[in-house]
Amino acid sequence: MRRFLPIALVLALAACGNSAPTPSTGADPSLTRRVTANAADEEPQALYALGMQNLRQRNYARAVEYFDSIEREHPYSAWSTSAKLMAAYTEYLRNRYTEAIGALDRFIQLHPAHRDIAYAYYLRALSQYEQITDAQRDQRQTTIAIASLQEVINRFPDSAYARDARLKIDLGRDHLAGKEMTVGRFYQRQGLHQAAIGRYRRVVEDFQTTNHVPEALHRLVEIYLNLGLPEEARRNAAVLGYNYPGSEWYADSYALLVAAGAEARGERPGFVSRMLNKIF
């Protein structure tokens, strides 16, 4: 997830390795005073080198101090722009996503034609994506992350960043579909059938590429049988069987429909009702 970097940064960060680094616990106050006191006297490239050295050593708080000192003390140097981007990347590695996003917003606003502007948009989207919570919680952040990832695709459609953004959008949409399923199951347990149908229908119609669709179709079969609407149940089971013939959800739906047919003929009275009552 954190392997996409501009070419210049890849060369500089080659010594960082492939494993995800452990974020630093915070800035060293003595370092802050030392950097502030000496930054005006140091050449910006020397400060940048110190920042990169600390980044390679995973001393992220120190690295940010050096990068920030370049922007503060040498704002018009050629190193200042690169330091802004590296400071944002370092904040991202520290899991300080709000700080990373703020720095990237400023970078994008001030340097819209920079050679690494695509990466800036991508890193901002990643900082949103990393904050996605599980499907049991509010998915507002997922929507924000998907919008940021889509912006990367729209602006830089042929880039490697766009390809990765498409994959992450699929995962984000899976989160959204999972949330709909969670709410739908709750409504179904409560006997609020129409509300549950609305949630399952949204999964089937709006999130067709996610892995939640087979279960959503099966739950619709359950509800329609429970409501005494076998034709609707069969129609959804047919869609399930056509698109996911090897799914365990289709096997369950088929078993329910077979049992419902037997019950309708008086062969197994009450069997389907008992099965439906044991769903949850």
C-alpha positions as CSV (number, residue, x, y, z in Angstrom):
1,M,0.0,0.0,0.0
2,R,2.9,2.3,0.7
3,R,5.2,1.2,-2.1
4,F,4.2,3.9,-4.7
5,L,6.7,6.7,-4.7
6,P,8.1,9.2,-7.3
7,I,11.2,7.9,-9.0
8,A,13.4,10.5,-7.2
9,L,12.0,9.4,-3.8
10,V,12.4,5.7,-4.6
11,L,16.1,6.1,-5.1
12,A,16.4,8.1,-1.9
13,L,14.3,5.7,0.1
14,A,15.7,2.4,-1.2
15,A,17.3,1.6,2.1
16,C,14.0,1.7,3.9
17,G,13.2,-2.0,3.0
18,N,9.9,-3.5,2.1
19,S,8.3,-4.0,5.5
20,A,5.9,-1.5,7.0
21,P,7.8,0.7,9.4
22,T,6.8,1.4,13.0
23,P,5.8,5.0,13.5
24,S,7.8,7.1,16.0
25,T,6.2,8.0,19.3
26,G,6.8,11.7,18.9
27,A,9.2,14.6,18.4
28,D,12.4,15.0,20.5
29,P,12.1,18.5,22.1
30,S,15.8,18.9,22.2
31,L,16.0,18.1,18.5
32,T,13.3,20.7,17.8
33,R,15.4,23.4,19.5
34,R,18.6,22.3,17.8
35,V,17.0,22.2,14.4
36,T,15.4,25.6,14.8
37,A,18.6,27.2,16.0
38,N,20.8,25.7,13.3
39,A,18.4,25.6,10.3
40,A,19.1,29.2,9.2
41,D,22.9,28.4,9.2
42,E,22.6,25.0,7.4
43,E,22.4,24.6,3.7
44,P,18.9,23.4,2.7
45,Q,20.4,20.3,0.9
46,A,22.2,19.4,4.2
47,L,18.9,19.6,6.1
48,Y,17.2,17.5,3.4
49,A,20.0,14.9,3.7
50,L,19.5,14.8,7.4
51,G,15.8,14.4,7.0
52,M,16.3,11.5,4.5
53,Q,18.8,9.9,6.9
54,N,16.3,10.0,9.7
55,L,13.5,8.7,7.5
56,R,15.7,5.7,6.4
57,Q,16.3,5.0,10.1
58,R,12.5,5.3,10.8
59,N,13.0,8.3,13.1
60,Y,9.9,9.9,11.6
61,A,9.4,12.7,14.1
62,R,13.0,13.9,13.5
63,A,12.7,13.6,9.8
64,V,9.6,15.8,9.8
65,E,11.5,18.4,11.8
66,Y,14.3,18.6,9.3
67,F,11.9,18.7,6.3
68,D,9.8,21.4,8.0
69,S,12.9,23.5,8.8
70,I,13.7,23.7,5.1
71,E,10.3,25.2,4.4
72,R,10.5,27.5,7.4
73,E,14.1,28.8,6.9
74,H,14.6,28.3,3.2
75,P,11.2,28.7,1.7
76,Y,12.5,29.9,-1.7
77,S,15.1,27.2,-2.2
78,A,14.8,24.4,-4.8
79,W,14.8,22.0,-1.9
80,S,11.7,23.5,-0.2
81,T,9.2,22.0,-2.6
82,S,10.6,18.4,-2.3
83,A,10.8,18.8,1.5
84,K,7.0,19.6,1.6
85,L,6.2,16.4,-0.1
86,M,8.6,14.4,2.0
87,A,7.2,15.8,5.2
88,A,3.7,14.7,4.1
89,Y,4.9,11.3,3.2
90,T,6.6,11.0,6.6
91,E,3.5,12.0,8.4
92,Y,1.6,9.3,6.4
93,L,4.1,6.7,7.6
94,R,3.5,7.9,11.2
95,N,-0.2,7.2,10.7
96,R,-0.8,11.0,11.2
97,Y,-3.2,11.1,8.3
98,T,-4.8,14.5,9.2
99,E,-1.4,16.1,9.2
100,A,-0.5,14.4,5.9
101,I,-3.7,15.5,4.2
102,G,-3.2,19.1,5.4
103,A,0.3,19.2,4.0
104,L,-0.7,17.6,0.7
105,D,-3.6,20.1,0.3
106,R,-1.1,22.9,0.7
107,F,1.3,21.2,-1.7
108,I,-1.4,20.7,-4.4
109,Q,-2.6,24.3,-4.0
110,L,0.9,25.8,-4.3
111,H,2.5,23.5,-6.8
112,P,-0.3,22.3,-9.3
113,A,2.2,21.8,-12.1
114,H,4.9,20.0,-10.1
115,R,6.4,16.8,-11.7
116,D,5.1,14.8,-8.7
117,I,1.7,16.3,-8.5
118,A,0.1,12.9,-9.4
119,Y,1.8,11.3,-6.5
120,A,0.6,14.1,-4.2
121,Y,-3.0,13.4,-5.1
122,Y,-2.5,9.7,-4.7
123,L,-0.9,10.0,-1.3
124,R,-3.7,12.3,-0.2
125,A,-6.2,9.6,-1.3
126,L,-4.2,6.9,0.5
127,S,-4.3,9.0,3.7
128,Q,-8.1,9.0,3.4
129,Y,-8.3,5.3,2.5
130,E,-6.2,4.3,5.5
131,Q,-8.9,5.8,7.8
132,I,-11.7,3.5,6.5
133,T,-13.2,1.6,9.4
134,D,-14.8,-1.8,9.4
135,A,-18.2,-2.3,7.9
136,Q,-20.0,-2.3,11.3
137,R,-19.3,1.4,11.7
138,D,-20.3,4.6,10.0
139,Q,-19.0,4.6,6.4
140,R,-18.7,8.4,5.8
141,Q,-14.9,8.0,5.6
142,T,-15.3,5.3,3.0
143,T,-17.3,7.7,0.8
144,I,-14.6,10.4,1.2
145,A,-11.8,8.0,0.4
146,I,-13.6,6.7,-2.7
147,A,-14.1,10.2,-4.0
148,S,-10.4,11.0,-3.4
149,L,-9.3,7.8,-5.2
150,Q,-11.7,8.6,-8.1
151,E,-10.1,12.0,-8.4
152,V,-6.7,10.4,-9.0
153,I,-8.3,8.2,-11.7
154,N,-10.0,11.2,-13.4
155,R,-6.9,13.4,-13.3
156,F,-4.2,10.8,-14.1
157,P,-6.1,7.9,-15.8
158,D,-3.0,6.3,-17.4
159,S,-0.7,6.3,-14.3
160,A,0.2,3.5,-12.0
161,Y,-1.5,5.5,-9.2
162,A,-4.8,5.3,-11.1
163,R,-4.5,1.5,-11.5
164,D,-4.0,1.1,-7.7
165,A,-6.8,3.6,-7.0
166,R,-9.2,1.4,-9.0
167,L,-8.4,-1.6,-6.9
168,K,-8.9,0.4,-3.7
169,I,-12.2,1.8,-4.9
170,D,-13.4,-1.8,-5.3
171,L,-12.4,-2.5,-1.7
172,G,-14.1,0.7,-0.5
173,R,-17.3,-0.3,-2.3
174,D,-17.1,-3.7,-0.7
175,H,-17.1,-1.8,2.7
176,L,-20.2,0.2,1.7
177,A,-22.0,-3.0,0.6
178,G,-21.0,-4.7,3.8
179,K,-22.6,-1.8,5.8
180,E,-25.8,-2.2,3.9
181,M,-25.8,-5.9,4.6
182,T,-25.3,-5.3,8.3
183,V,-28.2,-2.9,8.5
184,G,-30.4,-5.2,6.3
185,R,-29.8,-8.2,8.6
186,F,-30.7,-6.1,11.6
187,Y,-34.0,-5.1,10.0
188,Q,-34.7,-8.7,9.0
189,R,-34.1,-9.9,12.6
190,Q,-36.6,-7.2,13.8
191,G,-39.2,-8.4,11.3
192,L,-39.0,-5.0,9.4
193,H,-39.2,-6.8,6.0
194,Q,-39.6,-3.8,3.7
195,A,-36.7,-1.9,5.3
196,A,-34.5,-5.0,4.9
197,I,-35.6,-5.5,1.3
198,G,-34.5,-1.9,0.5
199,R,-31.0,-2.5,1.9
200,Y,-30.6,-5.9,0.1
201,R,-31.9,-4.4,-3.1
202,R,-29.3,-1.6,-2.9
203,V,-26.5,-4.1,-2.6
204,V,-27.8,-6.0,-5.6
205,E,-28.4,-2.9,-7.8
206,D,-25.6,-0.5,-6.7
207,F,-22.8,-2.8,-5.6
208,Q,-23.0,-5.5,-8.3
209,T,-19.2,-6.2,-8.3
210,T,-18.9,-6.9,-4.6
211,N,-18.9,-10.3,-2.9
212,H,-22.0,-9.4,-0.9
213,V,-24.4,-9.8,-3.8
214,P,-25.0,-13.6,-3.4
215,E,-26.0,-13.3,0.2
216,A,-28.2,-10.3,-0.5
217,L,-30.1,-12.3,-3.1
218,H,-30.5,-15.2,-0.7
219,R,-31.8,-12.9,2.0
220,L,-34.4,-11.7,-0.4
221,V,-35.4,-15.3,-1.1
222,E,-35.8,-15.8,2.7
223,I,-37.9,-12.6,3.2
224,Y,-40.2,-13.3,0.2
225,L,-40.9,-16.8,1.4
226,N,-41.6,-15.5,4.9
227,L,-44.0,-13.0,3.4
228,G,-45.8,-15.7,1.4
229,L,-44.5,-14.5,-2.0
230,P,-43.0,-17.6,-3.6
231,E,-42.9,-16.1,-7.1
232,E,-40.7,-13.2,-5.9
233,A,-38.5,-15.7,-4.0
234,R,-38.1,-17.9,-7.1
235,R,-37.2,-14.9,-9.3
236,N,-34.4,-13.8,-6.9
237,A,-33.2,-17.4,-6.6
238,A,-33.1,-17.6,-10.4
239,V,-30.9,-14.5,-10.6
240,L,-28.7,-16.0,-7.8
241,G,-28.4,-19.4,-9.6
242,Y,-27.7,-17.8,-13.0
243,N,-24.9,-15.5,-11.7
244,Y,-23.5,-17.6,-8.9
245,P,-24.4,-21.3,-9.6
246,G,-21.7,-22.7,-7.4
247,S,-22.4,-20.4,-4.4
248,E,-23.4,-21.8,-1.0
249,W,-26.0,-19.1,-0.9
250,Y,-27.7,-20.5,-4.0
251,A,-27.6,-24.0,-2.5
252,D,-29.4,-22.6,0.6
253,S,-31.9,-20.8,-1.5
254,Y,-32.6,-23.8,-3.6
255,A,-33.1,-25.9,-0.5
256,L,-35.6,-23.4,0.8
257,L,-37.5,-23.3,-2.4
258,V,-37.7,-27.1,-2.6
259,A,-38.9,-27.3,0.9
260,A,-41.5,-24.6,0.2
261,G,-42.8,-26.6,-2.8
262,A,-43.0,-29.7,-0.6
263,E,-44.8,-27.7,2.1
264,A,-47.3,-26.3,-0.5
265,R,-48.1,-29.9,-1.5
266,G,-48.7,-30.8,2.2
267,E,-45.7,-33.1,2.3
268,R,-43.7,-31.2,5.0
269,P,-46.0,-28.9,6.9
270,G,-44.4,-26.0,8.7
271,F,-40.8,-27.0,7.6
272,V,-40.0,-23.7,5.8
273,S,-41.4,-21.6,8.6
274,R,-39.2,-23.5,11.1
275,M,-36.1,-23.0,8.9
276,L,-36.8,-19.3,8.6
277,N,-37.2,-18.8,12.3
278,K,-33.7,-20.3,12.8
279,I,-31.9,-18.0,10.4
280,F,-30.4,-15.7,12.9
